[in-house]
Amino acid sequence: MENKVPIWQKTTLTLEEAASYTGIGINKLRDLSNDENCNFVLWNGSKRLLKRERLEAFLNHAFSI
């Protein structure tokens, strides 16, 4: 039996998980996280992970994306 952490409890999310969680498209999330001032992206080599809580905070304060 595989233990899966619910998406709302994960510290970091893949683009696919973040898109499912937020309803924002993968391409838009990729564009947002490509910005050098993005504070919710974590690079593990070439793998992009999005910090869930910081992404939520960014979205809570955003008027539009």
PDB file of N, CA, C and O in Angstrom:
ATOM      1  N   MET A   1       0.841  -1.183   0.000  1.00  0.00           N
ATOM      2  CA  MET A   1       0.000   0.000   0.000  1.00  0.00           C
ATOM      3  C   MET A   1       0.886   1.247   0.000  1.00  0.00           C
ATOM      4  O   MET A   1       1.773   1.388   0.842  1.00  0.00           O
ATOM      5  N   GLU A   2       0.641   2.129  -0.934  1.00  0.00           N
ATOM      6  CA  GLU A   2       1.429   3.341  -1.074  1.00  0.00           C
ATOM      7  C   GLU A   2       0.798   4.464  -0.266  1.00  0.00           C
ATOM      8  O   GLU A   2      -0.399   4.728  -0.379  1.00  0.00           O
ATOM      9  N   ASN A   3       1.618   5.126   0.552  1.00  0.00           N
ATOM     10  CA  ASN A   3       1.129   6.272   1.322  1.00  0.00           C
ATOM     11  C   ASN A   3       1.217   7.517   0.457  1.00  0.00           C
ATOM     12  O   ASN A   3       2.310   7.922   0.061  1.00  0.00           O
ATOM     13  N   LYS A   4       0.087   8.120   0.164  1.00  0.00           N
ATOM     14  CA  LYS A   4       0.060   9.335  -0.632  1.00  0.00           C
ATOM     15  C   LYS A   4      -0.333  10.505   0.260  1.00  0.00           C
ATOM     16  O   LYS A   4      -1.290  10.431   1.030  1.00  0.00           O
ATOM     17  N   VAL A   5       0.429  11.581   0.134  1.00  0.00           N
ATOM     18  CA  VAL A   5       0.136  12.792   0.872  1.00  0.00           C
ATOM     19  C   VAL A   5      -0.911  13.576   0.082  1.00  0.00           C
ATOM     20  O   VAL A   5      -0.737  13.792  -1.117  1.00  0.00           O
ATOM     21  N   PRO A   6      -1.995  14.006   0.734  1.00  0.00           N
ATOM     22  CA  PRO A   6      -2.995  14.811   0.017  1.00  0.00           C
ATOM     23  C   PRO A   6      -2.352  16.075  -0.538  1.00  0.00           C
ATOM     24  O   PRO A   6      -1.455  16.645   0.083  1.00  0.00           O
ATOM     25  N   ILE A   7      -2.805  16.507  -1.692  1.00  0.00           N
ATOM     26  CA  ILE A   7      -2.193  17.631  -2.395  1.00  0.00           C
ATOM     27  C   ILE A   7      -2.182  18.896  -1.535  1.00  0.00           C
ATOM     28  O   ILE A   7      -1.237  19.681  -1.622  1.00  0.00           O
ATOM     29  N   TRP A   8      -3.204  19.113  -0.709  1.00  0.00           N
ATOM     30  CA  TRP A   8      -3.282  20.319   0.118  1.00  0.00           C
ATOM     31  C   TRP A   8      -2.339  20.271   1.316  1.00  0.00           C
ATOM     32  O   TRP A   8      -2.217  21.254   2.047  1.00  0.00           O
ATOM     33  N   GLN A   9      -1.664  19.123   1.527  1.00  0.00           N
ATOM     34  CA  GLN A   9      -0.691  19.004   2.611  1.00  0.00           C
ATOM     35  C   GLN A   9       0.750  18.947   2.098  1.00  0.00           C
ATOM     36  O   GLN A   9       1.691  18.962   2.891  1.00  0.00           O
ATOM     37  N   LYS A  10       0.921  18.881   0.798  1.00  0.00           N
ATOM     38  CA  LYS A  10       2.260  18.815   0.229  1.00  0.00           C
ATOM     39  C   LYS A  10       2.963  20.163   0.370  1.00  0.00           C
ATOM     40  O   LYS A  10       2.337  21.220   0.299  1.00  0.00           O
ATOM     41  N   THR A  11       4.268  20.100   0.568  1.00  0.00           N
ATOM     42  CA  THR A  11       5.068  21.310   0.653  1.00  0.00           C
ATOM     43  C   THR A  11       5.321  21.882  -0.734  1.00  0.00           C
ATOM     44  O   THR A  11       5.221  23.092  -0.938  1.00  0.00           O
ATOM     45  N   THR A  12       5.648  21.019  -1.685  1.00  0.00           N
ATOM     46  CA  THR A  12       5.900  21.451  -3.058  1.00  0.00           C
ATOM     47  C   THR A  12       5.015  20.667  -4.014  1.00  0.00           C
ATOM     48  O   THR A  12       4.620  19.532  -3.744  1.00  0.00           O
ATOM     49  N   LEU A  13       4.717  21.306  -5.141  1.00  0.00           N
ATOM     50  CA  LEU A  13       3.849  20.705  -6.143  1.00  0.00           C
ATOM     51  C   LEU A  13       4.544  20.735  -7.500  1.00  0.00           C
ATOM     52  O   LEU A  13       5.288  21.666  -7.808  1.00  0.00           O
ATOM     53  N   THR A  14       4.298  19.718  -8.296  1.00  0.00           N
ATOM     54  CA  THR A  14       4.733  19.755  -9.693  1.00  0.00           C
ATOM     55  C   THR A  14       3.813  20.721 -10.437  1.00  0.00           C
ATOM     56  O   THR A  14       2.786  21.145  -9.907  1.00  0.00           O
ATOM     57  N   LEU A  15       4.186  21.063 -11.663  1.00  0.00           N
ATOM     58  CA  LEU A  15       3.320  21.930 -12.466  1.00  0.00           C
ATOM     59  C   LEU A  15       1.935  21.313 -12.635  1.00  0.00           C
ATOM     60  O   LEU A  15       0.923  22.008 -12.548  1.00  0.00           O
ATOM     61  N   GLU A  16       1.897  20.012 -12.877  1.00  0.00           N
ATOM     62  CA  GLU A  16       0.628  19.322 -13.085  1.00  0.00           C
ATOM     63  C   GLU A  16      -0.237  19.367 -11.821  1.00  0.00           C
ATOM     64  O   GLU A  16      -1.438  19.627 -11.893  1.00  0.00           O
ATOM     65  N   GLU A  17       0.380  19.112 -10.667  1.00  0.00           N
ATOM     66  CA  GLU A  17      -0.356  19.164  -9.400  1.00  0.00           C
ATOM     67  C   GLU A  17      -0.843  20.582  -9.117  1.00  0.00           C
ATOM     68  O   GLU A  17      -1.983  20.775  -8.695  1.00  0.00           O
ATOM     69  N   ALA A  18       0.014  21.571  -9.348  1.00  0.00           N
ATOM     70  CA  ALA A  18      -0.346  22.966  -9.100  1.00  0.00           C
ATOM     71  C   ALA A  18      -1.488  23.403 -10.019  1.00  0.00           C
ATOM     72  O   ALA A  18      -2.380  24.142  -9.600  1.00  0.00           O
ATOM     73  N   ALA A  19      -1.456  22.948 -11.263  1.00  0.00           N
ATOM     74  CA  ALA A  19      -2.529  23.289 -12.200  1.00  0.00           C
ATOM     75  C   ALA A  19      -3.850  22.696 -11.728  1.00  0.00           C
ATOM     76  O   ALA A  19      -4.884  23.363 -11.769  1.00  0.00           O
ATOM     77  N   SER A  20      -3.816  21.464 -11.285  1.00  0.00           N
ATOM     78  CA  SER A  20      -5.021  20.808 -10.783  1.00  0.00           C
ATOM     79  C   SER A  20      -5.521  21.483  -9.504  1.00  0.00           C
ATOM     80  O   SER A  20      -6.726  21.655  -9.319  1.00  0.00           O
ATOM     81  N   TYR A  21      -4.610  21.857  -8.640  1.00  0.00           N
ATOM     82  CA  TYR A  21      -4.930  22.462  -7.347  1.00  0.00           C
ATOM     83  C   TYR A  21      -5.504  23.871  -7.494  1.00  0.00           C
ATOM     84  O   TYR A  21      -6.440  24.240  -6.786  1.00  0.00           O
ATOM     85  N   THR A  22      -4.935  24.665  -8.424  1.00  0.00           N
ATOM     86  CA  THR A  22      -5.319  26.066  -8.540  1.00  0.00           C
ATOM     87  C   THR A  22      -6.306  26.348  -9.655  1.00  0.00           C
ATOM     88  O   THR A  22      -7.007  27.359  -9.615  1.00  0.00           O
ATOM     89  N   GLY A  23      -6.376  25.478 -10.643  1.00  0.00           N
ATOM     90  CA  GLY A  23      -7.210  25.737 -11.802  1.00  0.00           C
ATOM     91  C   GLY A  23      -6.533  26.637 -12.827  1.00  0.00           C
ATOM     92  O   GLY A  23      -7.167  27.077 -13.786  1.00  0.00           O
ATOM     93  N   ILE A  24      -5.254  26.911 -12.626  1.00  0.00           N
ATOM     94  CA  ILE A  24      -4.472  27.731 -13.556  1.00  0.00           C
ATOM     95  C   ILE A  24      -3.738  26.777 -14.491  1.00  0.00           C
ATOM     96  O   ILE A  24      -3.263  25.726 -14.060  1.00  0.00           O
ATOM     97  N   GLY A  25      -3.645  27.131 -15.748  1.00  0.00           N
ATOM     98  CA  GLY A  25      -3.010  26.274 -16.730  1.00  0.00           C
ATOM     99  C   GLY A  25      -1.518  26.073 -16.496  1.00  0.00           C
ATOM    100  O   GLY A  25      -0.847  26.923 -15.910  1.00  0.00           O
ATOM    101  N   ILE A  26      -1.019  24.954 -16.957  1.00  0.00           N
ATOM    102  CA  ILE A  26       0.396  24.616 -16.807  1.00  0.00           C
ATOM    103  C   ILE A  26       1.279  25.666 -17.478  1.00  0.00           C
ATOM    104  O   ILE A  26       2.294  26.070 -16.911  1.00  0.00           O
ATOM    105  N   ASN A  27       0.911  26.108 -18.667  1.00  0.00           N
ATOM    106  CA  ASN A  27       1.732  27.093 -19.366  1.00  0.00           C
ATOM    107  C   ASN A  27       1.795  28.412 -18.615  1.00  0.00           C
ATOM    108  O   ASN A  27       2.856  29.035 -18.562  1.00  0.00           O
ATOM    109  N   LYS A  28       0.688  28.851 -18.033  1.00  0.00           N
ATOM    110  CA  LYS A  28       0.680  30.084 -17.252  1.00  0.00           C
ATOM    111  C   LYS A  28       1.535  29.926 -16.000  1.00  0.00           C
ATOM    112  O   LYS A  28       2.284  30.838 -15.648  1.00  0.00           O
ATOM    113  N   LEU A  29       1.435  28.783 -15.321  1.00  0.00           N
ATOM    114  CA  LEU A  29       2.266  28.530 -14.140  1.00  0.00           C
ATOM    115  C   LEU A  29       3.744  28.488 -14.522  1.00  0.00           C
ATOM    116  O   LEU A  29       4.594  28.972 -13.775  1.00  0.00           O
ATOM    117  N   ARG A  30       4.047  27.916 -15.670  1.00  0.00           N
ATOM    118  CA  ARG A  30       5.432  27.874 -16.151  1.00  0.00           C
ATOM    119  C   ARG A  30       5.938  29.298 -16.408  1.00  0.00           C
ATOM    120  O   ARG A  30       7.055  29.643 -16.021  1.00  0.00           O
ATOM    121  N   ASP A  31       5.110  30.120 -17.064  1.00  0.00           N
ATOM    122  CA  ASP A  31       5.491  31.513 -17.335  1.00  0.00           C
ATOM    123  C   ASP A  31       5.726  32.277 -16.023  1.00  0.00           C
ATOM    124  O   ASP A  31       6.730  32.977 -15.887  1.00  0.00           O
ATOM    125  N   LEU A  32       4.816  32.146 -15.072  1.00  0.00           N
ATOM    126  CA  LEU A  32       4.958  32.842 -13.795  1.00  0.00           C
ATOM    127  C   LEU A  32       6.217  32.415 -13.052  1.00  0.00           C
ATOM    128  O   LEU A  32       6.915  33.245 -12.471  1.00  0.00           O
ATOM    129  N   SER A  33       6.502  31.119 -13.072  1.00  0.00           N
ATOM    130  CA  SER A  33       7.642  30.607 -12.309  1.00  0.00           C
ATOM    131  C   SER A  33       8.968  30.776 -13.036  1.00  0.00           C
ATOM    132  O   SER A  33      10.023  30.545 -12.445  1.00  0.00           O
ATOM    133  N   ASN A  34       8.940  31.176 -14.310  1.00  0.00           N
ATOM    134  CA  ASN A  34      10.178  31.473 -15.039  1.00  0.00           C
ATOM    135  C   ASN A  34      10.752  32.832 -14.652  1.00  0.00           C
ATOM    136  O   ASN A  34      11.931  33.094 -14.888  1.00  0.00           O
ATOM    137  N   ASP A  35       9.941  33.688 -14.066  1.00  0.00           N
ATOM    138  CA  ASP A  35      10.399  35.017 -13.660  1.00  0.00           C
ATOM    139  C   ASP A  35      11.492  34.875 -12.597  1.00  0.00           C
ATOM    140  O   ASP A  35      11.342  34.112 -11.643  1.00  0.00           O
ATOM    141  N   GLU A  36      12.594  35.616 -12.766  1.00  0.00           N
ATOM    142  CA  GLU A  36      13.710  35.489 -11.821  1.00  0.00           C
ATOM    143  C   GLU A  36      13.351  35.981 -10.426  1.00  0.00           C
ATOM    144  O   GLU A  36      14.035  35.636  -9.462  1.00  0.00           O
ATOM    145  N   ASN A  37      12.295  36.778 -10.293  1.00  0.00           N
ATOM    146  CA  ASN A  37      11.858  37.266  -8.981  1.00  0.00           C
ATOM    147  C   ASN A  37      10.774  36.401  -8.356  1.00  0.00           C
ATOM    148  O   ASN A  37      10.239  36.746  -7.303  1.00  0.00           O
ATOM    149  N   CYS A  38      10.446  35.288  -8.987  1.00  0.00           N
ATOM    150  CA  CYS A  38       9.411  34.398  -8.473  1.00  0.00           C
ATOM    151  C   CYS A  38       9.879  33.779  -7.157  1.00  0.00           C
ATOM    152  O   CYS A  38      10.938  33.154  -7.101  1.00  0.00           O
ATOM    153  N   ASN A  39       9.088  33.954  -6.102  1.00  0.00           N
ATOM    154  CA  ASN A  39       9.487  33.419  -4.796  1.00  0.00           C
ATOM    155  C   ASN A  39       8.802  32.101  -4.455  1.00  0.00           C
ATOM    156  O   ASN A  39       8.977  31.586  -3.351  1.00  0.00           O
ATOM    157  N   PHE A  40       8.021  31.543  -5.388  1.00  0.00           N
ATOM    158  CA  PHE A  40       7.361  30.274  -5.079  1.00  0.00           C
ATOM    159  C   PHE A  40       7.876  29.106  -5.909  1.00  0.00           C
ATOM    160  O   PHE A  40       7.270  28.034  -5.911  1.00  0.00           O
ATOM    161  N   VAL A  41       8.995  29.303  -6.620  1.00  0.00           N
ATOM    162  CA  VAL A  41       9.564  28.211  -7.402  1.00  0.00           C
ATOM    163  C   VAL A  41      10.805  27.667  -6.688  1.00  0.00           C
ATOM    164  O   VAL A  41      11.581  28.424  -6.105  1.00  0.00           O
ATOM    165  N   LEU A  42      10.975  26.373  -6.744  1.00  0.00           N
ATOM    166  CA  LEU A  42      12.143  25.689  -6.197  1.00  0.00           C
ATOM    167  C   LEU A  42      12.676  24.789  -7.296  1.00  0.00           C
ATOM    168  O   LEU A  42      11.958  23.928  -7.805  1.00  0.00           O
ATOM    169  N   TRP A  43      13.931  24.988  -7.660  1.00  0.00           N
ATOM    170  CA  TRP A  43      14.551  24.166  -8.697  1.00  0.00           C
ATOM    171  C   TRP A  43      15.338  23.044  -8.052  1.00  0.00           C
ATOM    172  O   TRP A  43      16.181  23.286  -7.188  1.00  0.00           O
ATOM    173  N   ASN A  44      15.071  21.838  -8.462  1.00  0.00           N
ATOM    174  CA  ASN A  44      15.826  20.653  -8.047  1.00  0.00           C
ATOM    175  C   ASN A  44      16.500  20.147  -9.321  1.00  0.00           C
ATOM    176  O   ASN A  44      15.954  19.306 -10.036  1.00  0.00           O
ATOM    177  N   GLY A  45      17.699  20.674  -9.594  1.00  0.00           N
ATOM    178  CA  GLY A  45      18.329  20.412 -10.879  1.00  0.00           C
ATOM    179  C   GLY A  45      17.503  21.117 -11.937  1.00  0.00           C
ATOM    180  O   GLY A  45      17.336  22.336 -11.888  1.00  0.00           O
ATOM    181  N   SER A  46      16.992  20.368 -12.882  1.00  0.00           N
ATOM    182  CA  SER A  46      16.136  20.964 -13.912  1.00  0.00           C
ATOM    183  C   SER A  46      14.654  20.748 -13.616  1.00  0.00           C
ATOM    184  O   SER A  46      13.796  21.156 -14.399  1.00  0.00           O
ATOM    185  N   LYS A  47      14.358  20.115 -12.497  1.00  0.00           N
ATOM    186  CA  LYS A  47      12.967  19.873 -12.124  1.00  0.00           C
ATOM    187  C   LYS A  47      12.410  21.072 -11.369  1.00  0.00           C
ATOM    188  O   LYS A  47      13.003  21.537 -10.396  1.00  0.00           O
ATOM    189  N   ARG A  48      11.270  21.565 -11.825  1.00  0.00           N
ATOM    190  CA  ARG A  48      10.613  22.736 -11.244  1.00  0.00           C
ATOM    191  C   ARG A  48       9.543  22.266 -10.263  1.00  0.00           C
ATOM    192  O   ARG A  48       8.658  21.486 -10.618  1.00  0.00           O
ATOM    193  N   LEU A  49       9.634  22.746  -9.036  1.00  0.00           N
ATOM    194  CA  LEU A  49       8.615  22.482  -8.026  1.00  0.00           C
ATOM    195  C   LEU A  49       8.093  23.818  -7.526  1.00  0.00           C
ATOM    196  O   LEU A  49       8.851  24.780  -7.400  1.00  0.00           O
ATOM    197  N   LEU A  50       6.811  23.877  -7.244  1.00  0.00           N
ATOM    198  CA  LEU A  50       6.203  25.108  -6.768  1.00  0.00           C
ATOM    199  C   LEU A  50       5.871  24.970  -5.289  1.00  0.00           C
ATOM    200  O   LEU A  50       5.232  24.005  -4.870  1.00  0.00           O
ATOM    201  N   LYS A  51       6.312  25.941  -4.511  1.00  0.00           N
ATOM    202  CA  LYS A  51       6.063  25.949  -3.073  1.00  0.00           C
ATOM    203  C   LYS A  51       4.594  26.305  -2.858  1.00  0.00           C
ATOM    204  O   LYS A  51       4.171  27.431  -3.118  1.00  0.00           O
ATOM    205  N   ARG A  52       3.836  25.343  -2.385  1.00  0.00           N
ATOM    206  CA  ARG A  52       2.379  25.480  -2.314  1.00  0.00           C
ATOM    207  C   ARG A  52       1.933  26.700  -1.519  1.00  0.00           C
ATOM    208  O   ARG A  52       1.112  27.476  -2.007  1.00  0.00           O
ATOM    209  N   GLU A  53       2.445  26.886  -0.324  1.00  0.00           N
ATOM    210  CA  GLU A  53       1.979  27.986   0.521  1.00  0.00           C
ATOM    211  C   GLU A  53       2.329  29.342  -0.075  1.00  0.00           C
ATOM    212  O   GLU A  53       1.526  30.273  -0.008  1.00  0.00           O
ATOM    213  N   ARG A  54       3.518  29.463  -0.657  1.00  0.00           N
ATOM    214  CA  ARG A  54       3.903  30.736  -1.284  1.00  0.00           C
ATOM    215  C   ARG A  54       3.090  30.984  -2.551  1.00  0.00           C
ATOM    216  O   ARG A  54       2.738  32.125  -2.852  1.00  0.00           O
ATOM    217  N   LEU A  55       2.794  29.922  -3.291  1.00  0.00           N
ATOM    218  CA  LEU A  55       1.937  30.060  -4.467  1.00  0.00           C
ATOM    219  C   LEU A  55       0.552  30.540  -4.050  1.00  0.00           C
ATOM    220  O   LEU A  55      -0.015  31.426  -4.689  1.00  0.00           O
ATOM    221  N   GLU A  56       0.005  29.963  -2.987  1.00  0.00           N
ATOM    222  CA  GLU A  56      -1.295  30.390  -2.480  1.00  0.00           C
ATOM    223  C   GLU A  56      -1.259  31.861  -2.068  1.00  0.00           C
ATOM    224  O   GLU A  56      -2.181  32.614  -2.382  1.00  0.00           O
ATOM    225  N   ALA A  57      -0.203  32.274  -1.370  1.00  0.00           N
ATOM    226  CA  ALA A  57      -0.075  33.667  -0.938  1.00  0.00           C
ATOM    227  C   ALA A  57       0.006  34.591  -2.146  1.00  0.00           C
ATOM    228  O   ALA A  57      -0.615  35.655  -2.157  1.00  0.00           O
ATOM    229  N   PHE A  58       0.765  34.194  -3.157  1.00  0.00           N
ATOM    230  CA  PHE A  58       0.866  34.989  -4.383  1.00  0.00           C
ATOM    231  C   PHE A  58      -0.512  35.162  -5.013  1.00  0.00           C
ATOM    232  O   PHE A  58      -0.887  36.271  -5.395  1.00  0.00           O
ATOM    233  N   LEU A  59      -1.259  34.082  -5.121  1.00  0.00           N
ATOM    234  CA  LEU A  59      -2.578  34.140  -5.742  1.00  0.00           C
ATOM    235  C   LEU A  59      -3.570  34.938  -4.900  1.00  0.00           C
ATOM    236  O   LEU A  59      -4.434  35.623  -5.447  1.00  0.00           O
ATOM    237  N   ASN A  60      -3.454  34.857  -3.584  1.00  0.00           N
ATOM    238  CA  ASN A  60      -4.359  35.601  -2.709  1.00  0.00           C
ATOM    239  C   ASN A  60      -4.175  37.115  -2.834  1.00  0.00           C
ATOM    240  O   ASN A  60      -5.112  37.878  -2.596  1.00  0.00           O
ATOM    241  N   HIS A  61      -2.967  37.548  -3.207  1.00  0.00           N
ATOM    242  CA  HIS A  61      -2.692  38.973  -3.326  1.00  0.00           C
ATOM    243  C   HIS A  61      -2.737  39.473  -4.764  1.00  0.00           C
ATOM    244  O   HIS A  61      -2.617  40.675  -5.002  1.00  0.00           O
ATOM    245  N   ALA A  62      -2.907  38.577  -5.716  1.00  0.00           N
ATOM    246  CA  ALA A  62      -2.897  38.971  -7.126  1.00  0.00           C
ATOM    247  C   ALA A  62      -4.284  39.453  -7.558  1.00  0.00           C
ATOM    248  O   ALA A  62      -5.303  38.868  -7.190  1.00  0.00           O
ATOM    249  N   PHE A  63      -4.301  40.518  -8.338  1.00  0.00           N
ATOM    250  CA  PHE A  63      -5.543  41.001  -8.913  1.00  0.00           C
ATOM    251  C   PHE A  63      -5.814  40.284 -10.235  1.00  0.00           C
ATOM    252  O   PHE A  63      -6.957  39.952 -10.553  1.00  0.00           O
ATOM    253  N   SER A  64      -4.754  40.053 -10.992  1.00  0.00           N
ATOM    254  CA  SER A  64      -4.852  39.310 -12.250  1.00  0.00           C
ATOM    255  C   SER A  64      -3.513  38.647 -12.527  1.00  0.00           C
ATOM    256  O   SER A  64      -2.482  39.052 -11.991  1.00  0.00           O
ATOM    257  N   ILE A  65      -3.541  37.627 -13.368  1.00  0.00           N
ATOM    258  CA  ILE A  65      -2.295  36.946 -13.743  1.00  0.00           C
ATOM    259  C   ILE A  65      -2.231  36.818 -15.248  1.00  0.00           C
ATOM    260  O   ILE A  65      -1.264  36.274 -15.781  1.00  0.00           O
TER     261      ILE A  65
END
